[in-house]
Each structure stands twice: as C-alpha cells, then as structure tokens.
C-alpha cells in the first residue's frame, strides 16, 4: 500500500521517538548500575577494547586469525565475568542495553537481510495506525465509554410485541459488547446492530472502539454517508490519492460503519458497500454495522444478497425501547 509523505513522516517520527526513549532509558539504567558496581563499568570498557583491538589487528595484518581468536576468547571471558557480577546484584547484561519496542529492527523501521534493506512489519503497522488516525480525525471516538452508558433510561416493563423489556435487552447488549471489547482479536466475529434512533447503538459502538484502540488495534469508525462520499470522490478523481481509503478500510483491525442506509443510495454506493463488507468478511476481519432501518427496508434499499451477507455472518443485536436522547432532555 502507498502512503502519503505526511503519513510516512509521522510514522518515522514515532519510531524515532521510541528508539530515543529506549536509548535514554538504557543510559539511565547503565548509570545506576555502574554507580553501584564500578567493576562492571571497568569490565564494559575492557570488553569494548576487545572490539577496537580486533579492528586494529585486521588493519595491522600478520597472523590475524590467531589474534582475533585470542581477542574473542578474552571478550567472552570478560562478558561472563561481568554477567556473574551483575547477577550477584540481581541484574542482567541485557539491562545495559536499550530495550527497543521492536527487537527485529531496533525501532529503525528497516533491517538488513541478504544484503537487502527490508521494511519492518512494525513500521507498516505504525503507518496503518497513523493513516487510520487521520481518517478518524473527525469522528467522535472519545465521546462514549462503557462507564457512561446508563441502563436507567430503559423501562423494565415488557411492551406488547417484544419478547422482553428494553432494560433486559439493553443489559444483554451491554454485557455482550463489554465481553466483545475485552476479548477482541483480529478474528472476532462481526456485529450487526439494528434499532430505532437514540437507543444506544452508536454509544456502544464507540465504547467498543475506545476499548479496542486501548489494546493497540487499528480501528476506523465512519458513518455510511461519509464512507460512500469518500470512496466515490476517490474513485472518480482525476488524480488518485497515494493512500487509498478503501485499502485502509480493508486492512484495519476493526471497521465500524454507523447509520447504514442513511447514505445517498446509488449503484456505486451499493456496490462499494457490498464489496467492502464482503471482502472483510471473506478475510475474516470483523465489521460492526449499525442501522436504524428494518430488515425489509434494508432489502428494498439494497438487495437480499447484500442483507443476508451482512446478517448471515454477524452477531445480531436488536435495540428497542424509547429514544434515550429525548428522555435525557
């Protein structure tokens, strides 16, 4: 996937900051350990001098192989001596080295393999996270949590035509969503939330998003109208963006689409939505879809195949009761 220069710059800055923090933390640990064990610092100097002398031996010539073997043996003996000294005080030799976020590339973003510079997976992950963050910039991701979701607005009486009270139903939905967020993985099931406006679908979706983001997963939360607008704009643009929104929507760990059915329906939007949902479901990546429409309305707006594809592979959560936003006023 291609990324904009700004996304690449931000990703590199994040890795540079991680690397700097790891190195500064190592410097602080080394200073603390060496102040307590000055002998360990002296051994560190002697170990370093072995490397310097090895380089000099190569330049100087002569019996280089013998000299290098002697220096290697000395270095190993000094390292073992230092390790035993550190262990006597509860430290390890690894405590003297930076603890990088990524052990493969040491937070550089690239590593050498067979004389080739390879982009590390950690840099790819950071670029996806940054690109997702850019797409989420205008979404209300921080506005809702499980903690501020209250069941007191849902009546306990069972209204005619419903299998249980809205209180019991919402308690079930809340419990399910909490467990879903707690145990989320890239292989979690999809969710289909259906119910009238103001019953908590958006709130619980945002609460899931917040918890999943805290766990380090990439989440995109977007309304169906905006999703279709962005995809259509990019599809028909003369100058294609370097980073495709569609690719981000397909690659993120969790995609949440709010207000399905409120977008301006066209042949393009219907096809784009179906392809997006279908591709993610085929790859086993979860989608959370919210809608205020009944199933018949969805079938009339889209197709039976479209609706059955979404519902057939998703956990269905029904929302019913009175408009909570009106009750709060």
Buried (B, 14 or more C-beta within 10 A) or exposed (E): EEBBEEBBEBBBEBBEEBBEBBBEEBEEBBEEBBEEBEEBBEBBEBBEBBEEBBEEBEEEEEEEEEBBEBBEEBBEEBBEBBBEBBEEEEBEBEBBBBEBBBEBBBBBBBBEEEEEEEEBEBBBBBBBBBBBBBBBEEBEBEEBEBEEBEEEBBEEEBEEEBEEBBBBBBBEBBEBBBEBBEEBEEEBEBBBBBBBEBBBBBBBBBBBBBBBBEEEBBBBBBBBBBBBBBBBEBEEEEEEEEBBBBBBBBBBBBBBBBBBBBBEEEEEBBEBBBEBBBEBBEEEBBBBBBBBBEBEEBBEBBEEEBBEBBBEBBBEBBBBBBEBEEEEE
